Amino acid sequence: MPPGASDPEWGAVPAGSEASIAVHWPEEARLPPPVGLAATANVRDDGLRTRFRERGFPECFRECADLLTWMHPYAATFDDANPPFYRWFVGGSLNASANCLDRHLDLRGDRPAIWFVPEREAAAPIALTYRTLHARVNALAALLRESAGVRAGDRVTIHLPMTPELPITMLACARLGAVHSVVFGGFSGEACGRRIADSGSRVLITMDGYDRAGRRLDHRPNADTAIAVAAQAGRTVDHLLIWERDPGTYASAAPLRPGRDLLLNDVLPAFEGRAIAPVAMPSEAPLFLMYTSGTTGRPKGAQHGTGGYLAWAAATSRWVLDLRPEEVYWCLADIGWITGHSYIVYGPLSLGATTVLYEGVPAHPDPGRPWRIAERLGVRVFQTSPTAIRQLRQLGPDAPTASGHRFRVIATVGEPIEPATWRWYHDVVGKGEAAVVDTWWQTETGGILTSTLPAIDPMKPGSTGPPLPGIDPVILDDDGKEVPKGSGRAGHLVLRSPWPGLMQTVWGDPDRFVTTYFARFHRETENPTWRDWPYVAGDGAVLAEDGYLRILGRLDDVINVAGHRLGTKEIESACLSLPEVAEAAVVPVPDELRGKRPVVYVSLRRPSADPRATGERVTRAVETAIGRFARPKAVHIVPDMPKTRSGKIMRRVLAAISNGSDPGDVTTLSNPAVVEEIRRIVAAAGSEGS
Ligand code: PRX
């Protein structure tokens, strides 16, 4: 789509990037926040912002740390002796599982910590009280320590679906000081295996199966693939621990390997009633790794520290989601992504709220399901992605009206939300009385960085809000010059100062941490401090006169599909794993439901006798290497790639063809004639409806 009158000027947005195909909308008028919230919200006035300003960086962030229970108080708020590797709340020690469980037992031990909602609607929701959750975490921690030898600092890979066993396993690791690395359940066994190898995990925890869209999936075989892939990369998994979706009935066809595999539900009874003292971890000890896609084919393990991360997850849950102890809150996301870590598990549980965990797909068996769940459980705060909102709207535009739920705050996360979808969310899901918060952040940032505060800031459909207290964004052009607010020009979204939730490093690859996030606008000085190392988010954005940000999308080789980040290089290398594929290039296209989707172009070593079958093999290769959620929207088999004279594939030309826009000057290509040929192939595929 060519830029229209209301579109930002392109500035630093590279052609062919996700941001360049962003569908724009006019700047919307602001709506006042709901009156009802003003009297009760956690943040009711500007006092929070004033306090942050007055205390200044970095001491302002003590207010976040104060939300936690420390085993040993910290001596310094922040240490930047070695920028951009920062330490937060230095000298302090704490345990994340104790913050999420033990400290709530006296006050609310018998209140639900988790409401588990199975996908099968006939199965009633199950409440796990704080006391029950505490007991289950302790039993598993004892088992992990005694049967699998898990110790503080060990990495444990977790490949589980959305059942209570997932947070139980995470918290058991945290209790021991072990670093969990949760791999989204929808990732393939291969993708899981690569993450096991990179993290150096000796222990893999999985489940036999789970329900998804009305089917029981056999998940266990993924573990066998993962272990084999990790072994090829030189990492042996010593222990495969398997939960049963329905305890007592191992439902997978895959056999167990004696000595390595353990059915957790069989052995756990021996550990029931055990109390494992939470290990006092230094504030800067890593709590978890979360792998995310970048510009190379290799996913990077974002390493999050214990004190800084937890303080930021708790503070942002309080400020933006307005969570309160004992209130029921539901984030319809997957714990396997950062949103679920921060806003299903660590944020809500550290605040003593009740968090809903839903196993399945949102619209199963019909689009009224989420609203029935919300009504039944009395959910007051709800959060999901624009993709889920679009799907629920398309399938059941009036379904929320039929339900008796009442939300106070409804949050959206993960992708830009267009005003029409925003309005349905506000008017129909929120019934015109809930505050919408459009929260922008990333795996790397640990928690929300920009959003309106629900009781005090006006809402602006299509824009995330102003920065949260302590966050200092700026838009820079390619030369590092500040793009003034209100100019309508897009640029790199950059954060000038660090905050406690910022990832600590890329696991095992500190150089990559520096080059990916800080090198671009770094300033050489004799005595470097944090001021010389602005954080580059990788997003293109526009800063309005009122300080609100509009996020356009990624400026790098990352495509955001339904709020899941996919690296184009990862998809390309999956295609190249097929012997018949000579070259592969992946570009983003807008998608009505999922925001964006990848389109794959491949050229073959020999012409294919059955192009359709070849296309299907390419799709399968992507699903095997990454997972079904990465499935391309289309696969085009082309005679050659458009290339520069030096042989570089011109992805921007392919992106223009896929998006029906002008590829610009192609005469300098080594093979300009191929552009027309590719255009014909794509047009023919479009008219076939593929
Ligand atoms: O492009 C931005 C987009 O999602 C990217 C981060 O993806 P991930 O690390 O998987 O984390 C997703 C959950 C935080 C960002 O670089 N993004 C995230 N939130 C928004 C968004 N784009 C627009 N508006 C948002 N609210």
Residues whose N, C-alpha, C, O or C-beta is under 5 A from the ligand:
A	BS01	PRX	T339 T412 V413 G414 E415 P416 D438 T439 W440 W441 Q442 T443 E444 T464 A537 D539 I551 G553 R554 N560 G563 R565
